[in-house]
Each structure stands twice: as C-alpha cells, then as structure tokens.
Amino acid sequence: MSRILIIDDEPALCWALAEAASAAGHTAITAASIEQAREKLTTFIPHAIILDVRLPGQDGLSALSEFRKSLPDVPLIVMTAFGDLPTATRAFSGGAFEYLVKPFELQTFLNVLGQALLAQSAAATPPQSSHQPAGPLVGTSPAMQAVYRQIALIAPVPFPVLLLGETGTGKELAARAIHDHSSVSAGPFVPVCPASLNPTLIESELFGHVRGAFTGAGEQRRGLFEMADGGTLFLDEIADTPPAVQVKLLRVLETRRFSPVGSGTERATTARFIAATHRNLPQFIAAGQFREDLYHRLTAFTIHLPPLRERHGDLPLLVNSFLAQLPENVRPGLVSNEFLHALQQKPWTGNVRELRNAVEHAVVLCRGGQLLPEHLPRHAVPENSHNKADNTTDLSSALNRWINLQLQEQPDNLYAQATRMLDSLLLREILSRTSQNRTAAAKILGMDRATLRNRLRELDPHCDPE
C-alpha cells in the first residue's frame, strides 16, 4: 500500500482522484494549497505527490524544487488544465515524473501513478536547464499538448529526433523549440534542406571543402556541419536527400566525424541532429529511395506534428499570435466571430502556413478595421458554405431520415431519444471545438458550467467530474 498526496483546489477532482487511488489500494489525502500541503507533510510522508499547476497562493510549478529538495525520492505528477510548451518544459525540468493535461481519464491517472511508484525518481527526472524561452509553437489542443510533452522530454537528451508532419505543420518551429530547450541552446541553430542544395555541390555545402578540392574551389570553405558545431543541425525534408549523401549522413550520425571534400583529415562534430519530412519514409524505403539503416538511426525519437484540421480549437490562438507579430500600425481593430467561424469551415490542407497567409491577406484588405469573412482570399472561403436557411434545411433533412429509421422499429419515448442524441452530439462537438475547455463550451452553449457538467454526467455517468 502506498501513500499519495493530492494537491488541487478543486474539491470534486481531489475527491475523484482520492477515491480512484483508494480503490487501487493506496492511502490518499488531499490539500487545497501548497501551504496546506506543507502542514500535512509534517505527519504524512507520501510515496507520490499529485500536484496542480494553478493553486491559490504559491503555484505548483514554483513548489517543484522545494519538493524535490525535501523529498528527493518521491515522484511528482503535475496536472494542469492549461497545457503549453513552457509549462510542460518547466514541469519536466523542475523534476516532474509525468505531466497530465485535464481533463484526463481516471484510468490514465492510475496508470501514471503506478508507473511513478515503480520507477526510480533519479532515472525519470530530466536534467535542469537554465535556458527556458517560451518558444513560437502555439496551441492548447490535446494534439499540441502531446507535442509539448514530447519536446520537453527529448530536448535535454542529445539523441537524434525525427519530426513527421504534413507541409506547413510547423516542423522547423518544433525543431527550434527542441534546440531552445536543450543543453546546446547557446550554440547555433542551422537549418538546411539538402534537396534544395546544388546537386553537384551538396557534399561541399554539408561538409565543406579544402582549397583546390575541385574546379572553382579557390578557398577553403566551412560546411554546414562545421557551422552547427556546438549547436543543432536541422535537416529538413530528409527523404529527398540523394542516396550517395544518405550514406555519408549515416556515417556522421554513427561516428560524429566527417571529412571535408578534398581532405583526408577527419573532423569531429558535436552538433545535435534533428531531421524532418512530410514523406512516408517506410514507402520510400520499400521503393529503394531511402536507406533503412539511416531511417533507424534517425528514429531514436519521433514526434508527429498534427495537421491543422485536427486542432481547429487552436485557430483563435493562432490568429492572435499572427496579429501580435505585426507592426501596431497595420493590426486590425477587431477579429469578428464570423471571421473565426469562416476559418473553422476550411480543412486548411496547407496547415498553419496557409492559415497565416490567409490572415495576412485579410489584414491588408481590412485596412485596420474589423476582420470579416469577406477579407479572406477567395480560395480560403469554403465552397460548400451555406447560409442559415441552408443549414436549417440540412438539419431538417437529417432529422427526417433519423425519424424514418426509428419509426421502422416502433420505438417508445422517441422525444427523449432525440433530445438525448442531439445533446450528446452538440455538447461533445462544442467541447471538441473548445479543446475540452468546459468554461468556454458553456459560454457558447448559453448555460453555466455546473449545468454543462450535470448534463454530461447524465449522458455518461462515468465522465470526468471536471
């Protein structure tokens, strides 16, 4: 039996976690603040601490170092409803064993708790980093929170990283974030796309050359590997690298040494390697276009960047981020709800890059006024957009089809079934659009948060009480 201390100012969540821990055979007590936790720690020595980020008085992240010092062998599990990259990084660099983003399933909590109790704290704690910039990645959706967690885990570890994702999903931004939170953050970040280099000079560009190595090589030249020494070399679109160069990349990754063109002397590199591609590498390997051994060397740790269509709830944050980077004299006065709604109707096949271009186009047309749907580029306006009358017709048609199917089975209490179905669809869709933020969802639905919580419980008695 293990002793668990749960620190959170939400009584309902404390109760749920304590009940789940007790049902699993543990002894759990709760505290509503860091100050209250200190008092309980005078008589209760826990085997694990569950700690919320936002607390009255001292916040959870600032208390991490205190707990690490006073209870060095006790794993700390951090919880937050406001997950982002700086929070995840501060949590892990401060000594957190794991980082849970609310809302989460009780079984997820129990799984993490079990892992924490079995793991050695020293092996689970990433090294402290003194350089923790905020980073340019934007989003609070579950998909992005998963990315933040992975970046926070891998950044302090000097292994190669492979970033996968569609064009425009922010792979270079993720690479920069890994660099910024790594032990080589003070060194250079050197991005390069091997496929964009001159095919006849690609080896010279990457590895450098000595004077006289080839016609036109009048002076010695440093290559990109040497320029990135002590920092990070980011190899973008690695799948399109010529086969002959793939062999040499593999050797550098394995030996950390390379030879400039025309030189018989090897040089060492301390550069960290991050690669990225939007291609399906296993398919390229099967077609003989990419080396399987290089693939396995690059995939020590892989991060998938989600497409924008899987994180529509981040659209307002992304728009605000783009606008904040503009000079004040060209920023629009307001961003209308209609503008944001129009953005949510498009799949954004070009992802964040396409969205940014569309927003900047709209800023030019609005001339400092309110951003409206008509300011978007023509291709950014959904072709299948409907007016309110069309939407009502579509909904009526769908409802009629459902009624016809139900009447074939001679149902009882059709009204209750219909309202329950509509509630389930509407509530869960709005929660999805707001990244599970119940306060924001309740505001959109026109109900208070407690009513939304009770309605969700009626639909699913086992749903998270938060």
C-alpha positions in Angstrom: 0.0 0.0 0.0 1.4 3.4 -1.0 0.6 6.9 0.5 -0.5 9.5 -2.0 -0.7 13.3 -1.5 -3.1 15.1 -3.9 -2.7 18.9 -4.1 -5.5 20.7 -6.0 -8.0 23.4 -5.1 -10.9 21.7 -7.0 -12.7 19.6 -4.3 -14.5 17.4 -6.9 -11.3 16.5 -8.6 -9.5 15.8 -5.3 -12.3 13.6 -4.3 -12.3 11.7 -7.6 -8.6 11.1 -7.6 -8.5 10.1 -3.9 -11.4 7.6 -4.5 -9.6 6.1 -7.5 -6.3 5.8 -5.6 -8.1 4.3 -2.6 -9.9 1.8 -4.8 -6.5 0.8 -6.2 -5.3 0.0 -2.7 -3.5 3.3 -1.8 -4.0 5.7 1.1 -4.7 9.2 -0.3 -5.0 12.5 1.4 -5.7 15.9 -0.2 -4.6 19.5 0.2 -6.1 22.6 -1.4 -2.8 24.7 -1.5 1.0 24.3 -1.1 0.7 25.9 2.3 -1.8 23.3 3.4 0.3 20.5 1.9 3.3 21.6 3.9 1.3 21.2 7.1 0.2 17.7 6.1 3.8 16.7 5.2 4.8 17.2 8.8 2.9 14.0 9.7 2.3 12.3 6.3 5.3 11.2 4.2 3.9 10.2 0.7 5.2 7.8 -1.8 3.9 10.1 -4.6 2.6 13.6 -4.9 0.0 14.7 -7.4 0.3 18.5 -7.9 -1.8 21.0 -9.8 -0.1 24.0 -11.5 -2.6 26.7 -10.7 -3.2 27.0 -7.0 -4.2 29.7 -4.6 -1.1 31.3 -3.1 2.1 29.6 -4.3 1.7 27.9 -7.6 2.5 24.2 -8.2 5.5 24.8 -10.6 7.3 27.1 -8.2 6.9 24.4 -5.4 8.5 21.6 -7.5 12.1 22.5 -6.5 11.1 22.6 -2.8 9.5 19.1 -3.0 12.5 17.8 -5.0 14.8 19.0 -2.3 12.8 17.9 0.8 11.5 14.6 -0.8 14.1 13.7 -3.4 12.9 10.1 -3.9 9.2 11.0 -4.2 7.9 11.2 -7.8 5.9 14.3 -8.7 3.0 14.1 -11.1 2.0 17.6 -12.4 -1.6 18.4 -13.5 -2.9 21.4 -15.5 -5.9 22.5 -17.4 -3.8 25.0 -19.4 -1.1 22.9 -21.1 1.5 24.7 -23.2 5.2 24.2 -24.1 6.7 26.5 -21.4 4.5 24.8 -18.7 5.5 21.3 -19.8 9.1 22.3 -20.0 9.1 23.9 -16.6 7.4 20.8 -15.2 9.9 18.3 -16.5 13.0 20.4 -16.0 11.8 21.0 -12.4 11.7 17.3 -11.7 8.2 16.2 -12.6 7.8 12.5 -13.3 4.8 13.0 -15.6 2.6 15.8 -16.9 -1.2 15.2 -17.2 -3.4 17.7 -19.0 -7.0 18.0 -17.7 -9.4 16.5 -18.4 -8.0 13.0 -18.2 -9.4 9.6 -17.6 -9.2 8.2 -14.1 -7.6 5.1 -15.6 -4.9 7.3 -17.2 -4.2 8.7 -13.8 -3.9 5.3 -12.2 -1.6 4.1 -15.0 0.7 7.0 -14.5 0.6 6.7 -10.7 1.5 3.0 -11.0 4.5 3.9 -13.2 5.6 6.6 -10.9 5.5 4.3 -7.9 7.6 1.7 -9.7 10.1 4.0 -11.4 13.3 5.4 -9.9 13.0 9.1 -9.5 16.6 9.8 -10.5 16.1 8.0 -13.8 12.9 9.8 -14.5 14.0 13.3 -13.9 15.4 15.2 -16.9 18.4 17.5 -16.3 17.8 21.0 -15.2 18.1 23.6 -18.0 18.7 27.2 -17.2 17.5 28.4 -20.6 13.7 28.2 -21.0 12.4 30.6 -23.6 8.7 30.4 -24.4 9.1 29.2 -28.0 7.0 30.0 -31.0 4.7 27.0 -31.0 1.0 28.0 -30.4 -2.0 25.9 -29.3 -3.7 24.3 -26.3 -5.5 21.5 -28.1 -4.8 17.9 -26.8 -2.8 17.2 -30.0 -0.4 20.1 -29.4 -0.2 19.4 -25.6 1.1 16.0 -26.6 3.7 17.6 -28.8 4.8 19.9 -26.0 5.2 17.0 -23.7 7.4 15.1 -26.2 9.6 18.2 -26.8 10.0 18.7 -23.1 11.1 15.1 -22.7 13.6 14.9 -25.6 15.1 18.4 -25.6 17.6 17.7 -22.7 18.7 14.4 -24.3 21.2 14.6 -27.2 19.6 11.9 -29.3 18.6 12.4 -33.0 15.0 13.4 -33.5 12.7 12.8 -36.5 9.8 15.3 -37.0 7.0 14.0 -39.1 4.0 16.0 -40.4 2.4 17.5 -43.4 3.8 20.6 -45.1 3.1 23.7 -43.1 2.5 22.0 -39.7 5.5 23.7 -38.1 8.3 21.2 -38.2 11.0 23.8 -38.2 9.3 25.6 -35.3 9.3 22.3 -33.3 13.0 21.8 -34.2 13.8 25.3 -32.9 11.9 24.6 -29.7 13.9 21.4 -29.1 17.1 23.4 -29.7 16.0 26.3 -27.4 15.2 23.9 -24.6 18.4 21.8 -25.0 21.8 21.9 -23.4 23.2 23.3 -26.7 20.7 26.2 -26.8 23.6 28.8 -26.6 25.0 27.3 -29.8 23.9 28.0 -33.4 20.7 26.6 -34.9 21.5 25.8 -38.6 18.5 24.8 -40.8 19.2 23.2 -44.2 17.1 21.4 -46.8 19.6 19.0 -48.5 17.3 18.6 -51.5 17.4 22.4 -52.2 21.2 22.4 -52.5 23.1 22.3 -55.8 23.3 18.5 -56.6 26.9 18.9 -57.8 28.0 20.8 -54.7 25.8 19.3 -51.9 28.7 17.4 -50.2 30.7 20.6 -50.2 27.8 22.6 -48.7 27.3 20.0 -46.0 30.9 19.0 -45.2 32.9 21.9 -46.5 35.9 21.7 -48.8 39.6 22.5 -48.9 41.3 24.7 -51.4 41.7 23.1 -54.8 39.3 20.3 -54.0 37.6 20.8 -57.3 37.4 23.4 -60.1 36.4 26.7 -58.7 37.4 25.8 -55.1 39.8 28.7 -54.7 39.5 29.0 -51.0 38.8 26.6 -48.1 35.2 26.7 -47.0 33.4 25.5 -43.8 30.4 23.3 -44.3 27.1 23.3 -42.5 28.1 20.5 -40.2 31.0 22.6 -39.0 28.9 25.7 -38.7 26.4 23.8 -36.5 29.2 22.6 -34.1 28.1 23.2 -30.5 24.5 23.7 -31.6 21.8 22.0 -33.7 21.8 21.0 -37.4 18.2 20.7 -38.7 17.9 18.6 -41.9 14.6 19.5 -43.4 12.9 17.2 -46.0 15.5 14.5 -45.3 13.6 12.0 -47.5 14.6 13.9 -50.6 18.4 13.6 -49.9 20.4 12.0 -52.7 21.3 8.3 -52.0 25.1 9.0 -52.1 24.7 11.7 -49.5 22.5 9.5 -47.3 25.5 7.1 -46.9 27.7 9.9 -45.6 24.9 11.3 -43.3 24.6 7.8 -41.7 28.4 7.7 -41.1 28.4 11.2 -39.4 25.4 10.2 -37.2 27.2 7.0 -36.2 30.8 8.3 -35.7 30.2 12.0 -35.1 33.1 12.6 -37.7 33.2 13.8 -41.3 35.8 14.8 -43.9 35.6 18.0 -46.0 35.7 17.4 -49.7 39.3 17.0 -50.9 40.6 16.4 -47.4 42.0 13.2 -46.0 41.6 14.5 -42.4 38.5 13.8 -40.4 36.9 16.4 -38.2 34.6 15.8 -35.2 31.3 17.4 -34.7 29.3 18.0 -31.5 26.2 19.2 -33.4 22.8 17.7 -32.4 20.8 16.3 -35.4 17.1 16.9 -36.0 15.5 15.8 -39.3 12.1 16.3 -40.7 9.9 15.1 -43.6 6.4 15.1 -44.8 7.0 11.9 -46.8 6.1 8.3 -45.8 9.6 7.0 -45.2 8.7 3.3 -45.0 7.3 3.6 -48.5 10.5 5.4 -49.7 12.5 2.5 -48.1 10.4 -0.1 -49.9 10.9 1.8 -53.2 14.7 1.9 -52.6 14.7 5.7 -52.3 15.8 5.9 -48.7 18.2 3.8 -46.7 16.7 1.7 -44.0 19.7 1.9 -41.7 19.6 5.7 -41.9 15.9 5.6 -41.1 16.5 3.5 -37.9 19.4 5.8 -36.9 17.1 8.9 -37.2 14.2 7.5 -35.4 15.7 7.3 -31.9 12.8 9.6 -31.0 9.9 10.6 -33.4 7.4 13.5 -33.0 4.3 13.8 -35.1 3.1 17.3 -35.8 -0.7 17.3 -36.1 -2.4 18.9 -39.1 -4.4 22.0 -38.5 -7.7 20.1 -39.3 -7.1 18.1 -36.1 -6.7 21.2 -33.9 -9.4 23.7 -35.1 -9.8 24.8 -31.5 -6.4 26.4 -31.8 -7.5 28.7 -34.6 -8.2 31.8 -32.4 -4.9 31.4 -30.6 -3.0 31.1 -33.9 -4.8 34.2 -35.4 -4.0 36.2 -32.3 -0.3 35.1 -32.5 0.0 36.1 -36.1 -1.6 39.5 -35.4 0.7 40.1 -32.4 3.7 39.8 -34.6 2.5 42.5 -37.0 3.5 46.2 -36.6 0.9 48.0 -34.5 0.0 50.4 -37.3 -1.3 47.5 -39.5 -3.1 45.4 -36.9 -6.9 45.2 -37.4 -9.2 46.7 -34.8 -11.1 43.5 -34.1 -11.4 39.9 -35.1 -15.1 39.1 -35.7 -16.7 35.9 -34.6 -17.8 35.5 -38.2 -14.2 35.6 -39.4 -13.2 32.9 -36.9 -16.2 30.8 -37.9 -15.3 31.0 -41.6 -11.8 29.8 -40.7 -13.2 26.8 -38.9 -15.1 25.7 -42.1 -12.0 25.1 -44.1 -9.7 22.0 -43.9 -6.5 24.0 -44.3 -4.6 21.5 -46.4 -1.6 23.9 -46.3 -1.9 23.9 -42.5 -0.6 26.7 -40.3 1.4 28.2 -43.2 -1.7 28.5 -45.3 -3.7 29.9 -42.4 -1.0 32.6 -41.8 -1.0 33.7 -45.4 -4.8 33.9 -45.4 -4.8 36.0 -42.2 -2.2 38.4 -43.5 -4.2 38.7 -46.8 -7.3 39.6 -44.7 -5.3 42.2 -42.7 -4.3 44.0 -45.8 -7.9 44.2 -47.1 -9.5 45.2 -43.7 -7.2 48.3 -43.5 -7.1 48.5 -39.8 -10.8 47.7 -39.4 -12.6 44.6 -38.3 -11.6 41.3 -39.8 -14.6 39.8 -41.6 -15.0 36.7 -43.8 -15.1 38.7 -47.0 -11.5 39.8 -46.3 -10.2 36.2 -46.7 -8.7 35.1 -50.0 -11.2 33.6 -52.4 -9.6 30.1 -52.1 -9.9 30.3 -48.3 -13.7 30.7 -48.4 -15.3 27.2 -48.2 -17.0 26.3 -51.4 -19.7 24.4 -49.6 -20.5 27.2 -47.2 -24.3 27.6 -46.6 -26.4 30.4 -45.2 -28.5 29.8 -42.2 -31.6 28.8 -44.2 -29.5 26.1 -46.0 -28.2 24.9 -42.6 -31.7 24.6 -41.3 -32.7 22.6 -44.3 -29.8 20.2 -44.0 -30.6 19.7 -40.3 -34.2 19.1 -41.0 -33.4 16.5 -43.7 -31.0 14.6 -41.4 -33.6 14.6 -38.7 -36.3 13.3 -41.1 -34.0 10.4 -42.1 -33.4 9.5 -38.5 -37.1 9.6 -37.7 -37.9 7.3 -40.6 -35.3 4.8 -39.4 -36.7 4.9 -35.8 -40.3 4.5 -36.9 -39.5 1.3 -38.7 -38.6 -0.2 -35.2 -41.8 1.1 -33.4 -39.8 2.9 -30.7 -41.0 4.1 -27.3 -40.2 7.6 -26.0 -38.9 9.0 -29.3 -38.7 12.5 -27.9 -36.3 11.5 -25.1 -34.2 9.6 -27.6 -34.0 12.5 -30.0 -33.1 15.1 -27.3 -30.5 12.8 -25.8 -28.9 12.2 -29.2 -28.9 15.9 -30.0 -27.5 16.8 -26.6 -24.7 14.2 -27.0 -23.7 15.4 -30.5 -23.9 19.1 -29.7 -22.2 19.1 -26.3 -19.3 16.8 -27.4 -18.8 18.8 -30.7 -18.6 22.1 -28.8 -16.3 20.6 -26.3 -14.1 19.3 -29.1 -14.1 22.8 -30.7 -13.0 24.4 -27.5 -10.3 21.8 -26.7 -12.4 20.4 -23.8 -12.5 23.8 -22.1 -15.8 23.5 -20.3 -16.0 27.1 -19.3 -15.7 28.2 -22.9 -18.1 25.5 -24.1 -20.7 26.5 -21.5 -20.5 30.1 -22.7 -21.1 29.1 -26.3 -24.0 26.8 -25.3 -25.5 29.6 -23.2 -25.5 27.6 -19.9 -23.5 27.8 -16.8 -20.6 25.4 -16.2 -22.4 23.4 -13.5 -25.4 22.7 -15.8 -23.0 21.5 -18.5 -21.2 19.2 -16.1 -24.5 17.8 -14.9 -25.7 17.2 -18.4 -22.5 15.4 -19.3 -22.9 13.2 -16.3 -26.5 12.3 -17.4 -25.2 11.4 -20.8 -22.2 9.4 -19.4 -22.2 8.6 -15.6 -18.5 7.7 -15.9 -17.4 11.0 -17.4 -14.6 13.0 -15.7 -16.2 15.2 -13.0 -14.0 18.1 -14.1 
